[in-house]
Amino acid sequence: MKKKWTMITSIITLIIAVGILAGPVMSDVEKPDYKVLQSEHNIEIRLYEPMIIAEVDVEDKREDAVRDGFRLIADYIFGNNKVKLDIAMTSPVQQQESQKIAMTAPVQQQSTGRSWQISFVMPSKYSMESLPEPNNDRVRLKEILTKKFIVIEFSGTNSNENV
């Protein structure tokens, strides 16, 4: 019985530790600049500043498309590009031969009928000229001008039910 309670206590401690450590890590992830134009409950109308995204189109069920799209773009930011620039998810910008660039949040997904577009917002310190060209032609860099978005914030996972 004591072994069971020790195991339960260990699991709870691990969950709390992960929760405490996740906050500082997630707070270091750059988010695109925006202004809230209107807000009601968990819905906001936001005006986003211009940004650059890396995006892919994936034809599949949403869960599989998001997973595959995430992997394709992660492959690009982890160095599968023409200059082998490593765009790490949690590092600040460093001016070195092998640069580390912070990835921003959120990872975006939207349906385009038969496929899903998955995209990462690129760090604001980069321009279209300074981001490396992807080796995979499925990954496209795209500039988004100032644009309004309707945002629904929710906690939990992005299950089909939540989406």
N, C-alpha and C positions, 0 to 999 in steps of 0.2 A: 504494500500500500504506500509506504514511504517513497519507493522508487517511482511510482505513478505520480505522486505530488511533486517530486523533484523534477520529473520530466515536464509536467504542466507548468511549473514555475519557470523552468528554463525556456520554454517556448514563449511564455508571456514576456519574459525579460528580453528575449531576442526581438520580439515584435515591437516592444517599446523602444529598444535601442535603434532599430532600423527606422522607426518613425522619427526619433529625435535626430538622427544623422541625415535623414532624407531632406529635412527642411533646409539646412544650409547648402546642401548640394543643389537642390532645385532653385534656391534663391539666386544662385550664381548664373543661371541660364538666362541669357538675354531674351527679352520679349520685344516685339515691334512696338514703336511708339504709336499711341492712339489717344483720342479724346472721346469721352462718353458724351454722346449727344442727347440720349434719352435712356432712362432706366426704369424698369418695373419688375419687381421680384427678381428672378434669375435671368431675365432677358435684358440685353443692352443693344442699343444702336451705337456703333462705334465708327469714328472716322479715323482710318489708319493712314499714317504717313507713307510715302513711297517706300517700297521694299523690293528686294530681289529674292526670288524663290528658286529652289531646285525642285523640279517636278518630274513625275513619271506617270504614264497611263498604264493601268493593269486591268485586263479583262479576267474577272473571276468573281466568286462570291466576295462580299465585303471583307470578311475576316481574312481570307486568303490574299485578297488584293492589298489590304493594308499591310499585312506581314511582308509580302513580296516587294511592295513598293518601298516600305521602310528599309528593307535589306539593300535594294538597289541604290537608294540615295545614301544610306550609311556607307556603302562600298565607295561611293564617290567622295564623301567627306573624310573617309579614312585613308585616302591616298590614291584611289583608282582614277587618276586624272592626269592630264598631259605633263604636268610638272611635279607629280607625286607629292602635292601639297596635302599634308595631313590636317584636316579640319576636325579637331577633336570636340566632343560634345561638352566637356567640362573644363577645358583649358582657356585661359585668356589669350588674347592676341600676343604673339611674340614674333619679333622680326629676326628670324634666323633662316638658315638654309632650309631646314625642315620646320616649317611654321606650324604652330598650333592655333586654331581659331575656334572660339566658342560658338557652338550651335545655339540657335534661338528656339524658343517654344512659341506656339504649339506646332506639333506635326499636324498637318491638315489633310482632310480627306473629303472628296465630294464626288457624287455620282454624275457621270456624263452620259447616262443612258445605258449602254452595254458595258461600259468600263468605269473604273474609278481613277480619279486623279489624286495622287498622293504627293504632298509637297512639304518641304522644310523651308522655313524662312532663313535666309543667310544672314550672318552677322552684319550689322549696320556699318562697320568700318570698311566694308568691301564694296567695290563698284563692279559693274559688268566687265570692265577691263582688267580688274585685279584678281577676280576669281578665276581659277584654272579651268580650262576646258575639260569636260568629262571624257573619259575614254569610252564609256558606254553611251552609244548614241540614243538610248532610251531616256537618259537623264538630260533634261533641258534646263537651262538657266533662263529665267524670265523676269523682266522688270514689271512690277505692279505699281501703277501710279496711285496717288491719293484716292482712297476708295472707302465707301461705307459698307459695313458688314453688320448683319444681325447676328448676335452671339447669344447662345443659350449655355449658361454655365451649369454644370452638374457635377456632383462628386460620384466617385465610383468608377467602374470600368466603362468602356465604350462598347457595350454589348449591343446587339441588334435592337433589343427592347429599348435601351436608353437612347440610341440614335434615332 
